[in-house]
Amino acid sequence: MSITQKPIDFLWFIPTSGDGSYIGASDLNRAPDNRYLREIAVAVDRLGYSGVLLPTGVSCEESFVTAASLAPFTERLKFLVAIRPGTASPAYYARLASTLDRITEGRLLLNIVVGGAPAELAGDGIFLPHDERYDHAEEFFQVFEDLLATGKADLDGKHIKAKEARLGFPSIQQPRPPLYFGGSSDAGIEFSTGRADKYLTWGEPPEQVAEKVARVRKSAAAKGRDVSFGIRLHFIVRETDEEAWEAADRLISKLDDETIAKAQAHFATASDSVGQQRMAALHGGRRDKLEVSPNLWAGIGLVRSGAGTALVGSPKTVAARLREYQEIGIETVIGSGYPHLEEAYRVAELLFPELGITTLPQRTGFGSEFSQRTVFSGGGHQTLRAVAAS
Ligand SMILES: Cc1cc2nc3c(=O)[nH]c(=O)nc-3n(C[C@H](O)[C@H](O)[C@H](O)COP(=O)(O)O)c2cc1C
């Protein structure tokens, strides 16, 4: 098997801060109602996605609780749950993680996100400057991992103190559920290569992703560790390239320049995240230069922080772009699209066949006359009645 035919591990996103058909506009919005999130989880479980990412932050529904609410309605889906050190103690998070891993029968993945908005972090009682947040995270995960692996932890650290911490019930996955990490600063990469199993990047152009992959590999090798890679991207896939670009334009068609300027100014002052700075630099707040690399469109980043780029095109085009990322070393893709339910279907129905990802088998009835193809291509009702009468 050549490297470009390797399977892609494809996850989807649960929009716990809301969803909609247009970004930066107030119409056709959807609240993150738990029943709507459940619809998405049930759909993507059936469509062949391997997991879902649940983010964390003040604008999101809480990630662990939401994952626990969705898990019973799914069979195969893994839950990549964001964990932000400092929002609770490591011992408490170890209990949350081991319970959720048992509830999901070993389907928990954890995404370590230290957070990049000092004012938001202050609301959670975290007042550390950027690099020190990673020193704090290092101590936090020492206790967290010790507890999951052995049921015991003790640490008299600079940031974390835990005295005879105990965990009553172990997680199913041992020594712990897999740890993912998202962050682009030197301090973040240094921290992650000592702790995380998978390094995640937002959807930067392939050359920039390659540069980060090289940095992460070098840092991991120096510690004798092996890290795999994933990318977080939006998708706008349609039957033709033209239709996909039209859909991209439509997505930001109700977005005005004032809203863009406000959002960009806010990100510039409210965030100290290097990853966010790299994403903002791709488009510079300008809507006339949004294709920042072939088929990589930065329109979403005009008003959304974090993941701000989409792969746009026909199934063949988008699959070819994903293969380019794969050649750099990306094995995991965390996709999304607006609205997340409909776009989960589009990606699965249009793109998955190009990637060799199989959805759950569809029921087609007793004979070929009843197959979906016959029903939809042959006039439905009449065809069925004719068959029934024969
Ligand atoms: C795939 C991915 C997912 C992320 N999810 C979150 C999240 O849910 N909440 C959050 O506060 N930050 C999230 N982040 C952002 C970072 O984890 C972190 O908050 C910050 O941007 C890292 O800063 P740095 O790039 O300066 O190291 C995510 C980053 C990536 C790459």
Ligand as a Chemical Component Dictionary entry (heavy atoms), coordinates in Angstrom:
data_LIG
# 
_chem_comp.id                   LIG 
_chem_comp.type                 NON-POLYMER 
_chem_comp.pdbx_formal_charge   0 
_chem_comp.three_letter_code    LIG 
# 
loop_
_chem_comp_atom.comp_id 
_chem_comp_atom.atom_id 
_chem_comp_atom.alt_atom_id 
_chem_comp_atom.type_symbol 
_chem_comp_atom.charge 
_chem_comp_atom.model_Cartn_x 
_chem_comp_atom.model_Cartn_y 
_chem_comp_atom.model_Cartn_z 
_chem_comp_atom.pdbx_ordinal 
LIG C1  C1  C 0 -7.698  20.920 17.163 1  
LIG C2  C2  C 0 -7.656  21.972 18.228 2  
LIG C3  C3  C 0 -8.709  22.070 19.123 3  
LIG C4  C4  C 0 -8.719  23.047 20.103 4  
LIG N1  N1  N 0 -9.767  23.102 20.976 5  
LIG C5  C5  C 0 -9.799  24.061 21.919 6  
LIG C6  C6  C 0 -10.886 24.138 22.838 7  
LIG O1  O1  O 0 -11.814 23.339 22.800 8  
LIG N2  N2  N 0 -10.869 25.125 23.755 9  
LIG C7  C7  C 0 -9.829  26.020 23.842 10 
LIG O2  O2  O 0 -9.857  26.884 24.695 11 
LIG N3  N3  N 0 -8.783  25.974 23.000 12 
LIG C8  C8  C 0 -8.757  25.004 22.028 13 
LIG N4  N4  N 0 -7.708  24.943 21.171 14 
LIG C9  C9  C 0 -6.681  25.972 21.267 15 
LIG C10 C10 C 0 -5.466  25.569 22.069 16 
LIG O3  O3  O 0 -5.580  24.366 22.633 17 
LIG C11 C11 C 0 -5.091  26.554 23.128 18 
LIG O4  O4  O 0 -6.235  27.078 23.731 19 
LIG C12 C12 C 0 -4.181  27.612 22.644 20 
LIG O5  O5  O 0 -4.618  28.112 21.395 21 
LIG C13 C13 C 0 -2.796  27.103 22.529 22 
LIG O6  O6  O 0 -1.969  28.177 22.471 23 
LIG P1  P1  P 0 -0.580  28.149 21.714 24 
LIG O7  O7  O 0 -0.856  27.924 20.251 25 
LIG O8  O8  O 0 -0.024  29.528 21.958 26 
LIG O9  O9  O 0 0.269   27.077 22.317 27 
LIG C14 C14 C 0 -7.649  23.957 20.191 28 
LIG C15 C15 C 0 -6.569  23.860 19.301 29 
LIG C16 C16 C 0 -6.577  22.873 18.314 30 
LIG C17 C17 C 0 -5.411  22.788 17.366 31 
# 
loop_
_chem_comp_bond.comp_id 
_chem_comp_bond.atom_id_1 
_chem_comp_bond.atom_id_2 
_chem_comp_bond.value_order 
_chem_comp_bond.pdbx_ordinal 
LIG C1  C2  SING 1  
LIG C2  C3  SING 2  
LIG C2  C16 DOUB 3  
LIG C3  C4  DOUB 4  
LIG C4  N1  SING 5  
LIG C4  C14 SING 6  
LIG N1  C5  DOUB 7  
LIG C5  C6  SING 8  
LIG C5  C8  SING 9  
LIG C6  O1  DOUB 10 
LIG C6  N2  SING 11 
LIG N2  C7  SING 12 
LIG C7  O2  DOUB 13 
LIG C7  N3  SING 14 
LIG N3  C8  DOUB 15 
LIG C8  N4  SING 16 
LIG N4  C9  SING 17 
LIG N4  C14 SING 18 
LIG C9  C10 SING 19 
LIG C10 O3  SING 20 
LIG C10 C11 SING 21 
LIG C11 O4  SING 22 
LIG C11 C12 SING 23 
LIG C12 O5  SING 24 
LIG C12 C13 SING 25 
LIG C13 O6  SING 26 
LIG O6  P1  SING 27 
LIG P1  O7  DOUB 28 
LIG P1  O8  SING 29 
LIG P1  O9  SING 30 
LIG C14 C15 DOUB 31 
LIG C15 C16 SING 32 
LIG C16 C17 SING 33 
# 
